[in-house]
C-alpha cells in the first residue's frame, strides 16, 4: 500500500510539473534566420503556436521596441494572412544611411483571412529588420495573440536574468557580436585575397609561358636532329654510289 501511495504521489507530481511547464514551451517567440548581429540586418521569425483546443489564432500584433527604433521593418507575405504596418513619430530623428528619419515602424499586425492557426498547429511570421542596435544585447518585442473565441493573450512580460520565466513572457531576440561587412575589415581582406589570386594567376601564366617556350625549343631541336640524320644518310649513300661508279670505270 505504501509503495502504491508513493507511486500515485509521484504521478500526480509529474502531471503537475508538466502542467506548470507547458505554457513555457508554447508562448510566442522570435528567432533569427541565421544570426542577428549588432549593427547588421536580419530576417527574424515570430513563431506563434496555438495553445487552445477549441479556438484558432486569428490575429497577432508585434510591437517593436521604442528604446531601440529600427529604421527598416519589412514583413514577408504570409499566405492566408493580411499584414498591416503601423508607424509612429520619433522624439529624436534616427540617422539611417545619411538620412534623418522622423518616424519608424512601431507595430506590425497580422490578421487571418481564413481559419488562422488551428489547434495543434503553429505559424511563422517572417520580418526583415535593421539596422540592429550596436549598444544592446537583446531586443524585446511585446506580442498580443487573439483567438477566434475573442480571447486575448498578452505576451508582454519582460524576462529578467536570474529569475524564473514569467507566465506570459515577451519574445526576446538575442543579438550576436557585430560582424564585418563588405566595407569593413572583411572587405579589405577580400581585396587582399583578390590581389593575391591575381598574382598567383600571373605567376601561373608566366610558368605556363616558360614551359611552352621550352617545349617549342625541344621540338625544334628534334626536327633539326632528324633533318641532320636524313642529310647524313643521303651523303653516305651518295658517296657509296660514287665509289661504285669509279670502280666500274676503272675496270672498263
PLY file of the C-alpha trace (Angstrom):
ply
format ascii 1.0
element vertex 252
property float x
property float y
property float z
element edge 251
property int vertex1
property int vertex2
end_header
0.00 0.00 0.00
2.84 2.36 0.89
4.54 1.74 -2.45
1.25 2.36 -4.29
0.76 5.66 -2.48
4.30 6.79 -3.34
3.79 5.87 -6.99
0.47 7.72 -7.10
2.00 10.78 -5.47
4.86 10.70 -7.96
2.45 10.50 -10.89
0.43 13.42 -9.59
3.59 15.47 -9.07
4.76 14.66 -12.60
1.46 15.76 -14.08
1.60 18.98 -12.03
5.10 19.72 -13.26
4.06 19.16 -16.86
1.02 21.36 -16.41
3.07 24.17 -14.94
5.85 23.91 -17.55
3.61 23.58 -20.60
2.99 27.32 -21.11
6.75 27.97 -21.11
7.13 25.84 -24.22
4.16 27.24 -26.10
4.50 31.00 -25.94
5.07 33.39 -28.84
8.81 33.54 -29.57
11.26 35.13 -32.01
14.30 33.57 -33.67
16.60 34.84 -36.43
17.26 33.02 -39.67
20.98 32.54 -39.19
22.33 35.25 -36.93
21.17 38.66 -35.72
24.41 40.61 -35.42
24.70 44.01 -33.84
24.71 46.78 -36.43
23.53 44.44 -39.19
20.31 43.33 -40.83
18.48 40.08 -40.23
15.32 38.16 -41.01
13.53 37.08 -37.86
10.61 34.68 -37.44
7.87 35.25 -34.90
6.66 31.76 -34.05
3.04 31.53 -32.90
1.76 28.19 -31.58
-1.92 27.61 -30.86
-2.39 26.86 -27.17
-6.12 26.22 -27.32
-8.03 23.08 -28.27
-11.29 24.82 -29.16
-10.17 28.02 -30.93
-7.84 29.24 -33.65
-5.35 32.11 -33.55
-6.75 34.76 -35.87
-4.64 37.82 -35.06
-1.09 38.67 -34.00
0.30 42.07 -33.01
4.03 42.59 -32.64
5.17 45.82 -31.01
8.71 46.94 -31.85
10.99 48.35 -29.12
10.71 52.12 -28.74
14.06 52.36 -26.93
15.86 50.91 -29.97
13.89 52.02 -33.05
14.61 50.12 -36.26
14.95 52.09 -39.50
13.85 49.18 -41.68
10.99 46.76 -40.92
9.54 44.74 -43.78
7.14 41.83 -43.16
7.21 38.94 -45.61
3.82 38.00 -47.11
2.25 35.01 -45.34
-0.41 33.08 -47.29
-3.82 33.44 -45.66
-2.82 36.48 -43.61
-3.03 40.24 -44.13
-0.20 42.35 -42.71
-0.68 45.94 -41.58
2.28 48.17 -40.72
1.88 50.98 -38.18
4.41 53.84 -37.93
5.00 56.27 -35.11
6.78 59.61 -34.78
10.18 59.64 -33.12
11.10 62.01 -30.32
14.60 62.16 -31.79
15.34 61.70 -35.54
17.11 58.49 -36.46
20.08 58.58 -38.82
19.95 55.90 -41.49
22.45 55.87 -44.37
22.80 59.63 -44.21
19.06 60.29 -43.97
17.18 61.62 -40.97
14.09 59.52 -40.21
11.35 61.13 -38.17
9.11 58.05 -37.98
9.63 54.28 -37.92
7.54 51.12 -37.78
6.24 50.63 -34.26
3.87 47.71 -34.83
3.02 45.01 -37.36
-0.40 43.33 -37.19
-1.29 40.11 -38.99
-4.96 39.23 -39.40
-6.13 35.86 -40.68
-8.16 35.90 -43.87
-9.21 32.30 -43.32
-9.21 29.91 -40.37
-5.92 31.15 -38.96
-3.70 28.92 -36.84
-5.87 25.97 -35.91
-5.45 23.79 -32.78
-2.39 21.59 -32.97
-0.51 23.89 -35.39
1.84 26.86 -35.35
2.68 29.64 -37.81
5.84 31.64 -38.51
5.69 35.32 -39.43
8.99 36.45 -41.04
10.16 40.06 -40.86
13.29 41.72 -42.22
14.71 44.17 -39.68
17.69 46.50 -39.35
19.92 48.06 -38.68
20.09 46.28 -35.33
21.41 48.38 -32.44
25.09 48.18 -31.57
24.59 49.16 -27.92
22.20 46.36 -26.91
22.47 42.61 -26.33
18.81 41.86 -26.96
15.56 43.31 -28.25
12.19 42.77 -26.60
9.06 42.56 -28.78
5.76 42.63 -26.93
3.15 40.44 -28.64
-0.64 40.20 -28.44
-2.32 36.99 -29.60
-6.06 36.92 -30.36
-8.18 33.78 -30.72
-11.32 33.12 -32.71
-13.32 32.97 -29.45
-12.24 36.60 -28.72
-9.74 35.54 -26.07
-6.66 37.77 -25.95
-3.27 36.71 -24.56
-0.71 39.45 -23.94
2.87 38.22 -24.20
4.37 41.35 -22.69
6.24 40.37 -19.51
9.96 41.02 -19.85
12.08 38.07 -18.65
14.65 39.03 -16.01
18.06 37.38 -15.81
18.40 35.11 -12.78
14.63 34.89 -12.28
12.05 32.34 -13.32
10.40 32.84 -16.68
7.15 34.80 -16.33
3.82 33.24 -17.19
3.39 35.31 -20.36
6.92 36.25 -21.47
7.53 38.67 -24.31
9.53 37.44 -27.31
13.23 38.30 -26.87
15.73 38.45 -29.74
19.32 37.80 -28.68
21.91 39.80 -30.63
25.30 38.36 -31.54
28.61 40.21 -31.84
28.98 42.65 -34.73
30.24 41.22 -38.00
32.48 42.95 -40.57
30.62 43.94 -43.71
31.79 44.49 -47.27
33.05 47.97 -46.32
34.97 46.86 -43.24
37.93 44.68 -42.46
36.50 41.70 -44.25
36.22 43.83 -47.36
39.92 44.69 -47.10
40.69 41.01 -46.63
38.66 40.17 -49.71
40.63 42.78 -51.64
43.92 41.27 -50.41
42.73 37.81 -51.37
41.75 39.05 -54.81
45.17 40.67 -55.30
46.95 37.52 -54.16
44.85 35.44 -56.52
45.73 37.79 -59.37
49.42 37.48 -58.56
49.18 33.70 -58.44
47.37 33.70 -61.76
50.10 35.88 -63.30
52.78 33.56 -61.93
50.98 30.51 -63.31
50.64 32.23 -66.69
54.35 33.06 -66.75
55.18 29.49 -65.77
52.96 28.11 -68.50
54.52 30.53 -70.98
58.05 29.44 -70.00
57.04 25.81 -70.21
55.58 26.40 -73.65
58.84 28.07 -74.80
60.84 25.10 -73.55
58.55 22.69 -75.37
58.97 24.73 -78.57
62.78 24.62 -78.25
62.71 20.86 -77.68
60.56 20.37 -80.75
62.87 22.48 -82.91
65.93 20.56 -81.72
64.26 17.26 -82.52
63.30 18.39 -86.02
66.83 19.62 -86.70
68.24 16.35 -85.42
66.01 14.31 -87.73
66.93 16.52 -90.68
70.61 16.08 -89.86
70.25 12.31 -89.77
68.46 12.30 -93.11
71.09 14.55 -94.72
73.90 12.43 -93.32
72.34 9.25 -94.61
71.90 10.81 -98.05
75.57 11.85 -98.06
76.74 8.34 -97.22
74.54 6.85 -99.92
75.87 9.33 -102.47
79.48 8.51 -101.51
78.91 4.78 -101.87
77.24 5.25 -105.24
80.07 7.48 -106.48
82.66 4.91 -105.40
80.93 2.19 -107.32
80.89 4.30 -110.47
84.66 4.93 -110.21
85.33 1.24 -109.75
83.17 0.41 -112.77
85.04 2.99 -114.91
88.49 1.62 -113.93
87.51 -1.91 -114.81
86.38 -0.83 -118.23
0 1
1 2
2 3
3 4
4 5
5 6
6 7
7 8
8 9
9 10
10 11
11 12
12 13
13 14
14 15
15 16
16 17
17 18
18 19
19 20
20 21
21 22
22 23
23 24
24 25
25 26
26 27
27 28
28 29
29 30
30 31
31 32
32 33
33 34
34 35
35 36
36 37
37 38
38 39
39 40
40 41
41 42
42 43
43 44
44 45
45 46
46 47
47 48
48 49
49 50
50 51
51 52
52 53
53 54
54 55
55 56
56 57
57 58
58 59
59 60
60 61
61 62
62 63
63 64
64 65
65 66
66 67
67 68
68 69
69 70
70 71
71 72
72 73
73 74
74 75
75 76
76 77
77 78
78 79
79 80
80 81
81 82
82 83
83 84
84 85
85 86
86 87
87 88
88 89
89 90
90 91
91 92
92 93
93 94
94 95
95 96
96 97
97 98
98 99
99 100
100 101
101 102
102 103
103 104
104 105
105 106
106 107
107 108
108 109
109 110
110 111
111 112
112 113
113 114
114 115
115 116
116 117
117 118
118 119
119 120
120 121
121 122
122 123
123 124
124 125
125 126
126 127
127 128
128 129
129 130
130 131
131 132
132 133
133 134
134 135
135 136
136 137
137 138
138 139
139 140
140 141
141 142
142 143
143 144
144 145
145 146
146 147
147 148
148 149
149 150
150 151
151 152
152 153
153 154
154 155
155 156
156 157
157 158
158 159
159 160
160 161
161 162
162 163
163 164
164 165
165 166
166 167
167 168
168 169
169 170
170 171
171 172
172 173
173 174
174 175
175 176
176 177
177 178
178 179
179 180
180 181
181 182
182 183
183 184
184 185
185 186
186 187
187 188
188 189
189 190
190 191
191 192
192 193
193 194
194 195
195 196
196 197
197 198
198 199
199 200
200 201
201 202
202 203
203 204
204 205
205 206
206 207
207 208
208 209
209 210
210 211
211 212
212 213
213 214
214 215
215 216
216 217
217 218
218 219
219 220
220 221
221 222
222 223
223 224
224 225
225 226
226 227
227 228
228 229
229 230
230 231
231 232
232 233
233 234
234 235
235 236
236 237
237 238
238 239
239 240
240 241
241 242
242 243
243 244
244 245
245 246
246 247
247 248
248 249
249 250
250 251
